[in-house]
Amino acid sequence: EKQGGDKMIKKIIKNFSIITAPIAILALITYISISHLPDKIYVNESTEVSDICIQNSSILNKINVKKDKLNVDFLGVIPVKSVAVQKVEDIKLYPGGTSVGIKLSTEGVLVVGFSKVDGVNGSEISPAKNAGIQLGDVLLKVNEEAIESSKQLSSILRNNNSSSVNIEFLRDGCKFNKDIELVKEGENYKLGLWVRDSTAGIGTLTFYHEGSDTFGALGHPITDGDTNTTFTIKEGELLSASVLSVRKGEKGTPGELRGLFVNEKNSIGNIQNNTSSGIFGQSYVPLVNSEFNQPMSIGYRNEITEGKATIITTIDDSGPKEYEIEIVKLLQQDKPGPKSMIIKVTDEELLSKTGGIVQGMSGSPIIQNNKIVGAVTHVLINKPDIGYGIYIEWMLEDAGLLN
């Protein structure tokens, strides 16, 4: 009797599994298909909501249009996602493609390394590291005094008469305080760390908006090369720049545009924000180049298609030119980031001169159907002809041109 009962239980469990397993698999497929859908998409005012296509949505999902929303229903029955549709006026931007110089000063000083200090009994330690300071931390204050440069930090420590200091620092966007016991080496107390307070380099302008004098460039954040920490800006300048030469990209070795700042004393813009989507600020002069001097409309993600496109970029002293690329794959993103699409350089002239995408080309606008749809951001080290681009709407959000 007991054996019969066990068989019955096993049969029920087996039948239950047969029924629920396919449902669970379908639910998983549905979750994966919608997990990267954004909460909001932008369209031009003239676009009908019914004409919007959500890419990479599972065939198990049905898209229902309801006023200013796209509702995703599993098997056409169970609501699983609602995507808001925001219509915006036709934004016109002047395409960039010109090389620009970038100079940034950080808020506080960035910790980029540790140094050992000779302590008592011949020991070698880093007081800051021992106290829990980490690479990428931003030191803001020492004993309530704001730090504005590495030179000032050295001066504060040199004039400090105590064996301990209180440090206020920034980590992952949060402020902390920590008391640190210093080590005296010679006549001075030491923290035992290396810091950086500024950076400079060359990139490419993506767009200029005439009505607000707003510019955007790079398409990715400026980060510290040693710690990969995004710089927190205190001050930033946009400068004119000139490309002197190109180091061609090869498999395993990324190429590079080599250039110099032009008229460094007269900046052409003020960099105000350094975000995951690039750098943004206000220009002092119209950033319109002579080759591409007509404003262009924006192509939002629902308008972009995989296939032929172009980029505008500068690789020598002849100025910006347009080169052919292919948008290989569009990636779904639910939040801003520099890897929105995979692109491949197909232009023979660009391939022969640069090998594909090189450092310094980040920010080059991507054009499709005579609209600005994104910007070049990264190159694949082992495939220099292939890289990533960012959706232009992410840049426009961080620039304050989309709300």
C-alpha positions in Angstrom: 0.0 0.0 0.0 2.9 2.3 0.9 4.7 1.4 -2.3 1.6 2.3 -4.3 1.4 5.6 -2.6 5.0 6.4 -3.4 4.4 5.6 -7.1 1.4 7.9 -7.1 3.5 10.8 -5.6 6.3 10.2 -8.1 3.8 10.2 -11.0 2.3 13.5 -9.8 5.7 15.0 -9.5 6.7 13.8 -13.0 3.5 15.2 -14.6 3.9 18.4 -12.7 7.5 18.7 -14.0 6.4 18.0 -17.6 3.9 20.8 -17.4 6.0 23.4 -15.5 9.4 22.9 -17.2 8.3 24.3 -20.6 6.6 27.2 -18.9 9.8 27.9 -16.9 11.9 27.8 -20.1 9.5 30.1 -21.9 9.6 32.5 -18.9 13.4 32.5 -18.9 13.4 33.2 -22.7 11.0 36.0 -22.2 13.0 37.5 -19.3 16.2 37.4 -21.3 14.5 39.0 -24.3 13.2 42.0 -22.3 15.9 42.4 -19.7 17.8 45.0 -21.7 14.8 47.0 -22.9 15.0 50.6 -21.7 12.2 52.1 -19.6 11.9 55.0 -22.1 12.7 55.4 -25.8 12.8 58.7 -27.7 11.3 59.4 -31.1 10.9 62.4 -33.4 7.6 64.2 -33.1 6.6 63.1 -36.6 7.0 59.4 -35.8 3.9 57.3 -35.2 4.1 55.1 -32.1 2.6 52.2 -34.1 5.7 52.4 -36.4 8.2 51.9 -33.7 10.1 48.6 -33.8 11.6 47.0 -30.7 14.6 45.0 -31.8 15.6 41.6 -30.4 12.2 41.1 -28.8 11.3 37.4 -28.5 8.7 36.0 -30.8 6.9 34.9 -27.7 6.2 38.5 -26.8 3.5 40.6 -28.4 3.9 44.4 -28.6 0.8 46.4 -27.9 0.6 50.1 -28.7 -1.3 52.3 -26.2 -1.0 56.1 -26.6 2.5 56.9 -25.5 3.5 53.4 -24.4 4.6 50.1 -25.9 3.4 47.2 -23.7 5.2 43.9 -24.0 2.9 40.9 -23.2 4.1 37.4 -22.8 2.2 35.2 -25.3 0.0 38.2 -25.9 -1.7 37.6 -22.5 0.6 38.4 -19.5 2.0 42.0 -19.2 5.8 41.8 -18.6 7.2 45.2 -19.6 6.0 48.7 -20.4 8.2 51.1 -22.4 7.4 54.8 -22.3 7.6 56.6 -25.6 8.7 60.2 -25.5 8.2 62.4 -28.5 10.8 65.2 -28.9 11.2 68.0 -31.3 13.6 67.4 -34.2 17.0 68.3 -32.6 19.6 69.6 -35.1 23.3 69.1 -34.4 26.4 70.1 -36.3 28.5 66.9 -36.7 32.0 67.0 -35.2 34.8 64.8 -36.5 37.5 67.3 -35.7 40.3 66.5 -33.2 40.1 68.4 -29.9 42.5 68.7 -27.0 41.2 67.9 -23.5 42.6 69.2 -20.2 41.0 68.2 -16.9 41.7 69.1 -13.3 40.2 66.7 -10.7 38.2 67.5 -7.7 40.7 66.7 -4.9 43.5 64.3 -5.8 43.2 60.7 -7.1 45.1 57.9 -5.5 47.0 56.0 -8.2 49.6 54.1 -6.3 51.2 53.3 -3.0 54.8 53.9 -1.8 56.6 52.3 1.1 57.9 54.5 3.8 60.8 53.5 6.1 59.3 53.0 9.5 60.6 52.0 12.9 62.8 48.9 13.2 63.6 49.1 9.5 60.0 48.2 8.5 58.6 49.4 5.1 55.0 50.3 5.1 52.4 52.5 3.4 50.4 54.2 6.2 47.6 55.1 3.8 47.2 51.6 2.5 47.4 50.1 6.0 44.6 52.4 7.0 42.3 51.2 4.2 42.8 53.8 1.5 42.3 52.2 -1.9 43.5 52.9 -5.5 40.9 55.1 -7.1 39.9 56.9 -3.9 39.7 60.7 -4.3 41.2 62.6 -1.3 39.1 65.7 -0.7 40.3 67.2 2.6 43.1 66.8 5.1 42.2 68.0 8.6 39.2 69.9 7.1 41.4 71.7 4.6 40.3 71.2 1.0 42.9 69.6 -1.3 43.2 71.2 -4.7 46.4 69.7 -6.0 49.1 67.1 -5.3 51.5 70.0 -4.5 49.1 71.3 -1.9 48.8 67.9 -0.3 52.6 67.6 0.0 52.7 71.1 1.6 50.0 70.2 4.2 51.9 67.0 5.2 55.2 68.8 5.3 53.8 71.4 7.7 51.9 68.9 9.8 53.1 68.7 13.4 51.1 65.7 14.4 51.7 62.0 13.7 48.1 61.6 12.5 45.8 63.2 10.0 42.1 63.0 9.3 41.3 62.3 5.6 38.0 63.0 3.9 37.8 60.9 0.7 35.4 59.9 -2.1 34.8 56.3 -3.1 32.2 55.1 -5.5 30.3 58.4 -5.1 30.2 58.3 -1.3 32.2 60.4 1.1 34.1 58.8 4.0 36.4 60.0 6.8 39.4 58.1 8.2 42.1 58.9 10.7 45.6 57.8 9.5 48.7 57.3 11.6 51.6 58.8 9.6 55.2 57.5 9.5 58.0 60.0 9.9 60.8 59.7 7.3 63.6 62.1 7.9 62.0 65.4 8.9 58.6 64.9 7.3 55.6 62.7 7.9 54.5 60.6 5.0 51.2 59.0 3.8 52.9 56.6 1.5 50.9 57.1 -1.7 51.1 58.5 -5.2 48.3 60.9 -6.4 47.3 62.6 -9.6 45.4 65.9 -10.0 45.1 66.4 -13.7 45.1 64.7 -17.1 45.3 65.7 -20.8 44.9 64.1 -24.2 43.4 64.2 -27.6 39.9 63.0 -28.7 37.3 63.7 -31.3 34.3 66.1 -31.2 31.0 64.4 -31.7 28.5 67.3 -32.0 27.8 71.0 -31.5 24.3 72.3 -30.7 24.0 75.9 -31.8 21.0 77.0 -29.8 22.6 76.2 -26.4 26.3 76.2 -27.4 26.5 72.7 -26.0 29.1 70.2 -27.2 29.7 66.5 -26.7 32.8 64.5 -27.4 34.5 61.1 -26.8 31.4 59.0 -26.2 33.1 57.4 -23.2 34.3 58.7 -19.8 37.9 60.0 -19.3 39.4 57.5 -16.8 42.7 57.3 -15.1 45.1 54.9 -16.9 46.4 53.3 -13.7 43.2 52.8 -11.8 40.5 52.9 -14.5 38.7 55.4 -12.2 36.5 58.0 -13.9 37.9 61.5 -13.2 35.7 63.8 -11.1 36.0 67.2 -12.8 36.8 70.4 -11.0 37.9 72.3 -14.1 38.1 71.3 -17.7 39.1 72.9 -21.0 38.4 72.0 -24.6 41.2 73.1 -27.0 41.9 73.1 -30.7 44.2 70.3 -31.7 46.1 69.1 -34.8 46.9 65.5 -35.8 50.6 65.1 -36.5 50.8 61.4 -37.3 49.1 58.0 -37.0 50.4 54.8 -35.5 48.6 52.1 -37.4 46.6 49.6 -35.4 47.6 46.0 -35.6 46.3 42.8 -33.9 47.2 43.0 -30.2 48.5 46.6 -30.5 45.9 49.5 -30.7 46.8 52.3 -33.0 47.0 56.0 -31.9 46.5 59.5 -33.3 49.4 61.6 -32.3 48.8 65.3 -32.1 49.3 68.6 -30.3 47.2 71.3 -28.8 46.8 74.4 -30.9 46.9 77.8 -29.2 46.8 76.3 -25.7 46.2 79.6 -24.0 42.9 80.1 -25.7 40.4 77.3 -24.9 37.4 76.9 -27.2 35.1 75.4 -24.5 34.5 74.7 -20.9 34.2 71.0 -20.0 31.6 70.6 -17.3 30.7 66.9 -17.1 32.6 63.7 -17.5 30.1 60.8 -17.7 29.8 57.2 -18.9 28.6 58.7 -22.3 31.5 61.2 -22.8 32.5 64.8 -22.0 30.1 67.7 -22.3 30.2 71.5 -21.8 29.7 74.9 -23.2 31.7 76.2 -26.2 33.0 79.7 -26.4 33.0 79.7 -30.2 30.7 77.9 -32.8 32.3 74.5 -33.2 31.3 74.1 -36.9 34.0 72.8 -39.3 34.2 73.9 -42.9 33.8 70.5 -44.4 30.5 69.4 -42.7 28.9 72.8 -42.0 25.2 71.9 -42.2 23.2 70.8 -39.1 21.9 67.2 -39.2 18.9 65.5 -37.5 19.2 62.8 -34.9 18.6 59.1 -35.5 17.2 57.4 -32.3 17.7 53.8 -31.6 14.4 52.7 -33.2 15.6 54.3 -36.5 19.0 52.7 -36.6 19.5 49.5 -38.7 22.3 47.0 -39.0 24.1 47.7 -42.2 26.0 50.5 -44.0 26.8 53.7 -42.3 29.7 56.2 -42.2 31.9 58.0 -39.6 33.3 61.5 -39.8 36.9 61.7 -38.3 40.2 63.4 -38.7 43.4 61.4 -39.2 45.8 64.0 -40.8 46.1 67.7 -41.4 43.7 67.6 -44.3 40.8 67.9 -41.8 37.7 65.7 -41.2 36.5 63.2 -43.8 33.7 60.7 -44.1 34.6 57.0 -44.2 32.4 53.9 -44.7 31.7 51.5 -41.9 29.1 48.8 -41.2 26.9 48.6 -38.1 27.3 44.9 -37.4 25.1 44.5 -34.4 22.8 46.7 -32.3 22.9 46.0 -28.6 20.1 46.5 -26.2 20.8 48.7 -23.2 18.6 49.7 -20.3 21.0 52.4 -19.1 23.7 54.7 -20.7 27.0 53.1 -21.7 29.6 53.4 -24.4 28.9 50.0 -25.9 25.6 50.3 -27.7 26.6 48.8 -31.1 29.3 46.8 -32.8 30.8 48.5 -35.8 33.3 47.5 -38.5 35.5 49.8 -40.6 35.0 48.8 -44.3 36.6 51.9 -45.9 39.8 50.9 -47.8 41.5 54.3 -47.4 40.9 54.4 -43.6 42.0 50.7 -43.3 45.2 51.4 -45.2 46.1 54.5 -43.1 45.0 53.5 -39.6 44.2 49.8 -39.7 40.7 50.6 -38.5 39.8 52.4 -35.2 42.6 54.0 -33.3 43.0 55.8 -30.0 42.0 59.4 -30.4 39.2 58.6 -32.8 36.7 58.2 -29.9 33.8 60.6 -30.4 33.8 60.4 -34.2 30.1 60.8 -35.1 28.3 57.8 -36.8 26.0 58.8 -39.7 23.2 56.7 -41.1 20.5 57.9 -43.5 21.9 61.5 -43.2 21.3 61.4 -39.4 23.7 61.4 -36.5 23.0 58.0 -34.8 26.0 57.6 -32.5 29.7 57.9 -31.9 32.8 55.7 -32.0 33.9 54.7 -28.5 36.3 51.7 -28.4 38.4 49.3 -30.5 38.8 45.6 -30.1 42.6 45.1 -29.5 42.8 41.9 -31.5 40.6 43.2 -34.3 41.5 46.8 -35.0 38.9 47.1 -37.7 36.1 46.3 -35.3 34.9 48.4 -32.3 32.0 49.8 -30.4 29.8 52.8 -30.8 27.3 54.6 -28.4 23.7 55.6 -29.2 23.6 59.3 -29.7 20.6 59.6 -27.3 22.8 58.6 -24.4 25.1 61.5 -25.2 22.2 63.9 -25.6 20.7 62.9 -22.2 24.0 63.7 -20.4 24.4 66.9 -22.4 21.1 68.1 -21.1 19.5 68.2 -24.6 17.1 65.4 -23.9 15.0 65.3 -20.7 
